[in-house]
Each structure stands twice: as C-alpha cells, then as structure tokens.
Amino acid sequence: MALRDRELYKEDYLGLKKLDKAGGLHFKTTPGEHMQIDDQVLNDTMKEFFGPYGKKFGKESAIEFGEL
C-alpha cells in the first residue's frame, strides 16, 4: 500500500502529510524485496540527501542543530 493511502499519512499522525504538501518528501523506487537496497542505490541516496563523505558543514549549520 502506498504511503499516501495509509491512515498514518491521512490522519497526519507524524506530520508526513504536512511535510509532503510542503515538498519535503521525496519518494524513490528500487528493485528488490522490502529493505533489500543495493549498495550503489544506498550510497547515491545518501550523497543526494546528506552530501558527499567527509563534507564539512559551516558553523551556522552546527548552531542550527544545537551542536555548539
């Protein structure tokens, strides 16, 4: 069942519906069984959403996330 068809989404228990309407959800499809993600797909997805390995973030980012 697709996420948008689930009660969890429709009732917005976790704020997913609101996040989706704001453009904050990105859906990806990959071949294979549930949670069997190819290493290349996983690595590409991490790079897309979290940046390349070893990326340094500025002081502003650390303050925003309460790390300083």
C-alpha positions in Angstrom: 0.0 0.0 0.0 1.3 3.4 -0.9 2.2 5.8 1.9 -0.5 8.4 0.8 -3.1 5.7 1.1 -2.3 4.8 4.7 -4.2 6.1 7.8 -0.8 7.2 9.3 -0.5 9.6 6.4 -4.1 10.6 6.0 -4.5 11.4 9.7 -1.1 13.1 9.7 0.0 11.5 13.0 3.6 12.2 12.3 3.3 15.3 10.1 4.1 13.4 6.9 1.1 14.8 5.1 2.1 18.4 6.0 5.7 17.7 5.1 4.6 16.2 1.7 2.4 19.2 0.9 5.4 21.5 1.6 7.5 19.5 -0.8 9.6 17.8 1.8 9.0 14.2 1.0 10.9 12.5 -1.9 9.9 9.0 -3.0 12.4 6.6 -4.6 11.7 3.2 -6.0 14.3 0.5 -6.3 14.1 -3.2 -7.4 14.2 -5.9 -4.8 12.4 -7.0 -1.7 11.5 -4.8 1.3 14.6 -3.3 2.8 16.9 -5.0 0.4 18.7 -1.9 -1.0 21.6 -2.2 -3.4 24.8 -0.6 -2.1 25.0 1.7 -5.0 21.4 2.9 -4.6 22.0 3.5 -0.9 25.3 5.4 -1.5 23.8 7.5 -4.2 20.8 8.3 -2.0 23.0 9.3 1.0 25.1 11.5 -1.3 21.9 13.2 -2.7 20.4 14.0 0.7 23.3 14.2 3.1 26.2 15.3 0.9 29.5 13.6 0.0 31.5 11.6 2.5 33.7 13.9 4.5 31.7 17.1 3.7 32.3 19.8 6.3 29.4 22.0 7.3 29.8 25.6 8.4 29.4 27.0 11.9 25.9 28.1 11.0 24.8 24.5 10.5 26.2 23.4 13.8 24.4 26.2 15.6 21.1 25.4 13.9 21.4 21.8 15.1 22.5 22.7 18.6 26.0 21.3 18.4 27.8 24.4 19.6 
